[in-house]
Amino acid sequence: MEIAPADQVKQPERPKLLQVMGPGLITGASDDDPSGIATYSQAGAQFGYELGWTLLLTYPLMCAIQQISAEIGRVTGQGLAGNLREHYPRWLLFGVVLLLIVANTINIGADLGAMAAALNLLVGGPTLLFVAVFAAISVGLEIFLRYSRYVTVLKWLTLSLFAYVGTVFVVGVPWGEVAWHLVVPHVSLTADYLTVVVAVFGTTISPYLFFWQAGEEVEEARERPGARPLRDAPAQAPAEFQRIRIDTYVGMGFSNLIALFIVLTTAATLHAHGITDIQTSSQAAEALRPLAGKFAFTVFALGIIGTGLLALPVLAGSAAFAIGEALDWPVGLARKPQQARAFYATIAAATVIGALLNFVALDPVKALFWSAVLNGVVAVPVMVMMLLMAVRSKVMGKFVLGPTLKWMGWLATAVMALAAFGMFATWGS
């Protein structure tokens, strides 16, 4: 048999960037949901460029904790709740899962309301009908669209976040002042300042993101021929860990950069004109219209709808992954509906209940507040349990966390604990 010369042998192609980008990109982009847009808009409106440093600080912390989440899922072949079920008491597992589901459902309701309000601003019409339509679209795509195609849809929806890049360059910002506040924090110990700082941290590092990215790593492995949990196939580890790092670092960087642009847009327009109290993302969009023009308003409002469509499946899906793994159901968006009825029913129920909250005079400000409180409560114990699992060879085999990632994870946990303490310390101030 004739053997081709070495220089003629076709080498395996490196994966393209869009193939590498997956759970991390979608997770990071979904963090800039309408609820997050409201938080970042309030930060920019109330304090101008002064809080830019928070998004610089949260980036490495967010990268560390999301990378740990992804590695747990990829190494063990189970999501976070599945691992918690095996290694922790049931009362602790179900307590965390219950709080996560409540927080996610409230967040879904607030996001649906914000999306409907944004569409109402753009075209007019019945807001509650829009809530129902957006809920139906999200559930329908998640249940009936093939997983590989659905992931592609979510990846394309991340492009909606570029709306906020566009608005920054339309309104114009003083980049020198922005750079100064990024690297030289101006910290005020007032209740208002600390509350917004806590809100930014709580919005940026949220437990539903941990559950989603871990669960999606399990899904991706199941969908790829030959892929197995790294505990059982250690030879796959170097390439998989590199992919996870690239995916997570780029995805979280994208997330934080967009969040910064939202802060800059509202700082350059609303704060500069004395508008300092913005409670919802649609209020931010409406306030932009007379200050930055119709184009900036339209782009900002369209971005709210696009990010909402991206975030809804992540919120509902992370809740379904958590309760499904806790109860040992068949879970996964790659499964057909008849193969995972309870999993898909949970997705539908969380979305429908979230939608119904808008039909009972949901106060969006209170909804977001309680969602943030619950996320702050849930995040710290989940992060502690994740880190304890990730350093145990019984869980991770020979792929326990290295020292750098371990200490970055504990630093992120300490920061979130301080944020939660600050939230309660300023409660009612």
C-alpha positions as CSV (number, residue, x, y, z in Angstrom):
1,M,0.0,0.0,0.0
2,E,1.4,3.4,-1.0
3,I,1.8,5.8,1.9
4,A,1.4,9.5,1.3
5,P,4.3,11.7,2.2
6,A,4.0,13.4,5.6
7,D,3.5,16.8,4.1
8,Q,0.6,15.5,2.0
9,V,-1.3,13.9,4.9
10,K,-4.3,16.0,5.8
11,Q,-4.0,17.2,9.3
12,P,-7.1,17.5,11.5
13,E,-8.5,20.9,11.3
14,R,-8.6,23.1,14.4
15,P,-12.1,23.7,15.5
16,K,-13.5,27.0,14.3
17,L,-14.2,29.7,16.9
18,L,-18.0,29.3,16.6
19,Q,-17.6,25.6,17.3
20,V,-15.4,26.3,20.4
21,M,-17.8,28.9,21.6
22,G,-20.8,27.2,23.2
23,P,-22.0,26.9,26.9
24,G,-19.7,29.8,28.0
25,L,-20.7,32.2,25.3
26,I,-24.4,31.5,25.8
27,T,-24.1,31.6,29.6
28,G,-22.2,34.9,29.6
29,A,-24.6,36.6,27.1
30,S,-27.7,35.5,29.0
31,D,-26.3,37.3,32.1
32,D,-27.1,40.6,30.3
33,D,-30.8,39.8,30.4
34,P,-33.5,42.5,30.8
35,S,-33.2,42.3,34.6
36,G,-29.4,42.8,34.3
37,I,-29.9,45.7,31.8
38,A,-32.1,47.4,34.5
39,T,-29.4,47.0,37.1
40,Y,-26.6,48.3,34.8
41,S,-28.8,51.1,33.6
42,Q,-29.5,52.1,37.2
43,A,-25.7,52.0,38.0
44,G,-25.0,54.3,35.1
45,A,-27.9,56.7,35.7
46,Q,-27.3,57.1,39.4
47,F,-23.5,57.2,39.5
48,G,-22.3,58.0,36.0
49,Y,-19.0,56.4,35.2
50,E,-18.0,55.7,38.8
51,L,-19.1,52.1,38.9
52,G,-17.2,50.9,35.9
53,W,-14.6,49.3,38.1
54,T,-17.1,46.8,39.4
55,L,-17.3,45.1,36.0
56,L,-13.5,45.0,35.7
57,L,-13.3,43.3,39.1
58,T,-16.0,40.8,38.5
59,Y,-14.5,39.5,35.2
60,P,-11.8,37.3,36.6
61,L,-14.1,36.1,39.5
62,M,-16.8,35.3,37.0
63,C,-14.4,33.4,34.8
64,A,-13.1,31.3,37.7
65,I,-16.4,30.2,39.1
66,Q,-17.9,29.5,35.6
67,Q,-14.9,27.6,34.6
68,I,-15.2,25.5,37.8
69,S,-18.9,24.9,37.0
70,A,-18.0,23.8,33.4
71,E,-15.2,21.5,34.6
72,I,-17.4,19.7,37.1
73,G,-20.0,19.0,34.4
74,R,-17.4,17.9,31.8
75,V,-15.3,15.7,34.2
76,T,-18.2,14.0,36.0
77,G,-20.8,13.8,33.2
78,Q,-23.4,15.2,35.6
79,G,-24.6,18.7,36.3
80,L,-24.3,20.5,39.7
81,A,-27.5,19.1,41.2
82,G,-26.6,15.6,40.2
83,N,-23.3,15.9,42.0
84,L,-24.9,17.6,45.0
85,R,-27.3,14.7,45.2
86,E,-24.5,12.2,45.4
87,H,-22.3,14.0,47.9
88,Y,-24.5,16.2,50.1
89,P,-27.5,15.7,52.4
90,R,-30.9,15.8,50.7
91,W,-32.2,18.7,52.8
92,L,-29.3,20.8,51.6
93,L,-29.8,19.9,48.0
94,F,-33.5,20.5,48.0
95,G,-33.2,23.7,49.9
96,V,-30.8,25.1,47.3
97,V,-32.9,23.8,44.4
98,L,-36.1,25.3,45.8
99,L,-34.5,28.8,46.2
100,L,-33.0,28.6,42.7
101,I,-36.4,27.7,41.2
102,V,-38.2,30.5,43.0
103,A,-35.5,33.1,42.1
104,N,-35.5,31.9,38.4
105,T,-39.3,32.0,38.1
106,I,-39.5,35.5,39.4
107,N,-36.6,36.5,37.1
108,I,-38.5,34.9,34.1
109,G,-41.6,37.0,35.0
110,A,-39.6,40.2,35.2
111,D,-37.8,39.5,32.0
112,L,-41.0,38.7,30.1
113,G,-42.6,41.9,31.4
114,A,-39.6,43.9,30.3
115,M,-39.6,42.4,26.9
116,A,-43.3,43.1,26.4
117,A,-42.9,46.6,27.6
118,A,-40.0,47.2,25.2
119,L,-42.1,45.9,22.3
120,N,-45.0,48.1,23.4
121,L,-42.6,51.1,23.2
122,L,-41.6,50.2,19.7
123,V,-44.9,49.2,18.1
124,G,-47.7,49.8,20.7
125,G,-50.2,47.1,21.5
126,P,-51.3,44.9,24.4
127,T,-48.4,44.3,26.7
128,L,-49.9,41.2,28.4
129,L,-50.5,39.6,25.0
130,F,-46.8,40.2,24.2
131,V,-45.9,38.5,27.5
132,A,-47.9,35.4,26.5
133,V,-46.4,35.3,23.0
134,F,-42.8,35.6,24.2
135,A,-43.4,32.9,26.7
136,A,-45.0,30.6,24.1
137,I,-42.1,31.2,21.6
138,S,-39.5,30.4,24.3
139,V,-41.1,27.2,25.5
140,G,-41.9,26.0,22.0
141,L,-38.3,26.5,20.7
142,E,-36.9,24.8,23.8
143,I,-39.1,21.8,23.6
144,F,-39.6,21.2,19.9
145,L,-36.4,22.5,18.2
146,R,-33.6,20.0,17.7
147,Y,-30.9,20.7,20.3
148,S,-28.0,21.4,17.8
149,R,-30.2,23.9,16.0
150,Y,-31.5,25.4,19.2
151,V,-27.9,26.0,20.4
152,T,-27.2,27.7,17.0
153,V,-30.2,30.0,17.5
154,L,-29.0,30.9,21.0
155,K,-25.5,31.7,19.6
156,W,-27.0,34.0,16.9
157,L,-29.1,35.7,19.6
158,T,-25.9,36.8,21.4
159,L,-25.5,39.2,18.5
160,S,-28.4,41.2,19.9
161,L,-26.0,42.4,22.6
162,F,-24.1,44.4,20.0
163,A,-27.1,46.8,20.2
164,Y,-25.4,48.3,23.3
165,V,-22.1,48.7,21.5
166,G,-23.9,50.7,18.9
167,T,-25.7,53.0,21.3
168,V,-22.4,53.8,23.1
169,F,-20.9,55.2,19.8
170,V,-24.1,57.0,19.0
171,V,-24.3,58.9,22.3
172,G,-20.6,59.4,22.7
173,V,-18.7,59.0,25.9
174,P,-15.6,60.7,27.4
175,W,-13.2,57.7,27.2
176,G,-10.5,59.3,29.3
177,E,-12.9,59.7,32.2
178,V,-14.2,56.1,31.7
179,A,-10.6,54.7,31.8
180,W,-9.8,56.6,35.0
181,H,-12.9,55.2,36.8
182,L,-12.1,51.7,35.6
183,V,-8.7,51.6,37.3
184,V,-9.2,54.1,40.1
185,P,-12.3,53.2,42.1
186,H,-14.2,55.9,43.8
187,V,-15.9,54.1,46.7
188,S,-18.6,55.7,48.8
189,L,-19.9,54.0,51.9
190,T,-23.4,55.3,51.5
191,A,-26.4,52.9,51.5
192,D,-27.4,53.9,47.9
193,Y,-23.9,53.3,46.6
194,L,-23.4,50.0,48.4
195,T,-26.8,48.7,47.3
196,V,-26.1,49.3,43.6
197,V,-22.6,47.7,44.0
198,V,-24.3,44.7,45.6
199,A,-26.9,44.6,42.8
200,V,-24.1,44.6,40.1
201,F,-22.2,41.8,41.8
202,G,-25.4,39.8,42.3
203,T,-26.5,40.3,38.8
204,T,-23.1,39.4,37.3
205,I,-22.4,36.2,39.4
206,S,-25.7,34.3,39.7
207,P,-26.3,30.7,40.6
208,Y,-28.5,29.9,37.6
209,L,-25.4,30.5,35.4
210,F,-23.5,27.8,37.4
211,F,-26.2,25.2,36.9
212,W,-26.7,26.1,33.2
213,Q,-23.1,26.0,32.2
214,A,-22.4,22.7,34.0
215,G,-25.6,21.2,32.5
216,E,-24.7,22.3,29.0
217,E,-21.2,20.8,29.2
218,V,-22.9,17.5,29.9
219,E,-25.3,18.1,27.0
220,E,-22.4,19.0,24.6
221,A,-20.5,15.8,25.6
222,R,-23.6,13.6,24.9
223,E,-24.1,15.2,21.5
224,R,-20.5,14.8,20.3
225,P,-19.6,11.3,19.0
226,G,-16.9,9.7,21.1
227,A,-17.0,12.2,23.9
228,R,-17.2,10.8,27.4
229,P,-16.9,12.2,30.9
230,L,-13.2,13.1,31.4
231,R,-13.1,10.9,34.6
232,D,-13.6,7.9,32.2
233,A,-11.7,9.3,29.2
234,P,-8.7,11.3,30.6
235,A,-7.0,11.4,27.2
236,Q,-9.7,13.9,26.1
237,A,-8.9,16.3,29.0
238,P,-6.2,18.6,27.5
239,A,-8.3,19.6,24.5
240,E,-11.5,19.8,26.5
241,F,-10.0,22.0,29.2
242,Q,-8.5,24.3,26.6
243,R,-11.9,24.6,24.9
244,I,-13.6,25.3,28.2
245,R,-11.1,28.1,29.1
246,I,-11.5,29.8,25.7
247,D,-15.2,29.5,25.7
248,T,-15.5,30.8,29.3
249,Y,-13.0,33.6,29.1
250,V,-14.4,34.9,25.8
251,G,-18.1,34.4,26.9
252,M,-17.6,36.2,30.3
253,G,-15.5,38.9,28.7
254,F,-18.3,39.5,26.2
255,S,-20.9,39.6,29.0
256,N,-19.0,42.1,31.1
257,L,-18.0,44.3,28.1
258,I,-21.7,44.6,27.1
259,A,-22.7,45.4,30.7
260,L,-20.0,48.1,30.8
261,F,-21.4,49.6,27.6
262,I,-24.9,49.7,29.1
263,V,-23.5,51.6,32.1
264,L,-21.7,54.0,29.8
265,T,-24.8,54.6,27.6
266,T,-27.0,55.5,30.6
267,A,-24.2,57.5,32.2
268,A,-23.6,59.6,29.1
269,T,-27.3,60.3,28.6
270,L,-29.5,59.9,31.7
271,H,-27.0,60.8,34.4
272,A,-25.6,63.7,32.4
273,H,-29.2,65.1,32.2
274,G,-30.0,64.6,35.9
275,I,-32.2,61.4,35.4
276,T,-30.9,59.2,38.2
277,D,-33.8,56.8,39.1
278,I,-34.2,54.0,36.5
279,Q,-36.0,50.9,37.8
280,T,-36.6,48.8,34.7
281,S,-34.9,48.3,31.3
282,S,-37.9,49.7,29.4
283,Q,-37.7,52.9,31.5
284,A,-34.1,53.2,30.4
285,A,-35.0,52.7,26.8
286,E,-37.8,55.3,27.0
287,A,-35.6,57.8,28.8
288,L,-33.0,57.6,26.0
289,R,-35.5,58.7,23.3
290,P,-35.5,62.4,23.9
291,L,-31.8,62.5,24.9
292,A,-30.0,60.3,22.4
293,G,-32.5,60.2,19.5
294,K,-34.9,57.6,18.0
295,F,-32.1,55.4,16.7
296,A,-30.4,54.9,20.1
297,F,-33.8,54.3,21.7
298,T,-34.9,51.7,19.0
299,V,-31.6,49.8,19.2
300,F,-31.7,49.8,23.0
301,A,-35.3,48.5,23.1
302,L,-34.6,45.8,20.4
303,G,-31.6,44.7,22.5
304,I,-33.9,44.1,25.5
305,I,-36.1,41.8,23.4
306,G,-33.1,39.9,22.0
307,T,-31.4,39.4,25.3
308,G,-34.7,38.3,26.9
309,L,-35.2,35.6,24.2
310,L,-31.7,34.4,25.0
311,A,-32.1,34.5,28.8
312,L,-35.5,32.9,29.1
313,P,-34.3,29.4,28.1
314,V,-31.3,29.7,30.4
315,L,-33.4,30.6,33.4
316,A,-36.0,27.9,32.7
317,G,-33.5,25.4,31.6
318,S,-31.2,25.8,34.7
319,A,-34.2,25.3,36.9
320,A,-35.2,22.2,35.1
321,F,-31.7,20.8,35.2
322,A,-31.5,21.4,38.9
323,I,-34.8,19.8,39.9
324,G,-34.5,17.0,37.4
325,E,-31.0,16.0,38.6
326,A,-32.1,16.4,42.2
327,L,-35.0,13.9,41.6
328,D,-32.9,11.7,39.2
329,W,-35.1,12.4,36.2
330,P,-33.9,12.0,32.6
331,V,-32.8,15.5,31.8
332,G,-31.4,17.4,28.8
333,L,-32.4,19.5,25.9
334,A,-30.9,16.9,23.5
335,R,-33.6,14.4,24.6
336,K,-36.9,14.2,22.8
337,P,-39.9,15.5,24.7
338,Q,-41.3,11.9,25.3
339,Q,-37.9,10.9,26.7
340,A,-37.8,13.6,29.4
341,R,-41.4,14.6,30.0
342,A,-40.9,15.9,33.6
343,F,-37.8,17.9,32.6
344,Y,-39.6,19.7,29.7
345,A,-42.7,20.1,31.9
346,T,-40.6,22.0,34.5
347,I,-39.3,24.3,31.7
348,A,-42.9,25.0,30.6
349,A,-44.2,25.4,34.2
350,A,-41.4,27.9,35.2
351,T,-42.0,30.0,32.1
352,V,-45.8,29.9,32.4
353,I,-45.8,30.8,36.1
354,G,-43.3,33.6,35.4
355,A,-45.7,34.9,32.7
356,L,-48.7,34.7,35.0
357,L,-46.9,36.9,37.5
358,N,-47.4,39.7,35.0
359,F,-51.2,39.1,35.1
360,V,-51.4,39.6,38.8
361,A,-50.0,43.2,38.9
362,L,-46.4,42.1,39.3
363,D,-44.3,45.0,40.6
364,P,-41.2,44.7,38.5
365,V,-39.0,46.6,41.0
366,K,-40.0,44.3,43.9
367,A,-39.7,41.3,41.7
368,L,-36.2,42.1,40.7
369,F,-35.3,43.0,44.3
370,W,-36.5,39.6,45.7
371,S,-34.9,37.8,42.8
372,A,-31.6,39.5,43.6
373,V,-32.0,38.7,47.3
374,L,-32.6,35.0,46.6
375,N,-29.8,34.8,44.1
376,G,-27.5,36.4,46.7
377,V,-28.6,33.9,49.3
378,V,-28.2,30.9,47.0
379,A,-25.0,31.8,45.3
380,V,-22.6,31.6,48.3
381,P,-23.5,28.1,49.6
382,V,-23.6,26.8,46.0
383,M,-20.2,28.2,45.3
384,V,-18.8,26.7,48.6
385,M,-20.2,23.3,47.7
386,M,-18.9,23.5,44.2
387,L,-15.4,24.3,45.4
388,L,-15.5,21.5,48.0
389,M,-16.5,19.0,45.3
390,A,-14.0,20.3,42.8
391,V,-11.0,19.6,45.1
392,R,-12.2,16.0,46.0
393,S,-10.6,13.2,44.0
394,K,-13.7,11.1,44.8
395,V,-15.7,13.6,42.6
396,M,-13.1,14.8,40.1
397,G,-10.7,11.8,39.8
398,K,-7.3,13.1,39.0
399,F,-8.8,16.4,37.7
400,V,-9.1,18.2,41.0
401,L,-8.7,22.0,40.8
402,G,-5.3,23.5,40.5
403,P,-4.1,26.0,43.1
404,T,-4.7,29.1,40.9
405,L,-8.3,28.3,40.0
406,K,-9.0,27.0,43.5
407,W,-8.0,30.3,45.1
408,M,-9.7,32.4,42.5
409,G,-12.9,30.4,43.2
410,W,-12.6,31.1,47.0
411,L,-11.9,34.8,46.3
412,A,-15.1,34.9,44.2
413,T,-17.0,33.2,47.0
414,A,-15.6,35.6,49.6
415,V,-16.6,38.6,47.4
416,M,-20.1,37.3,47.0
417,A,-20.4,36.6,50.7
418,L,-19.4,40.2,51.4
419,A,-22.0,41.3,48.7
420,A,-24.7,39.3,50.4
421,F,-23.8,40.8,53.8
422,G,-23.8,44.2,52.3
423,M,-27.2,43.6,50.8
424,F,-28.7,42.7,54.2
425,A,-26.7,45.5,56.0
426,T,-28.2,48.1,53.7
427,W,-31.7,46.6,53.6
428,G,-34.2,49.2,54.6
429,S,-31.6,52.0,54.7
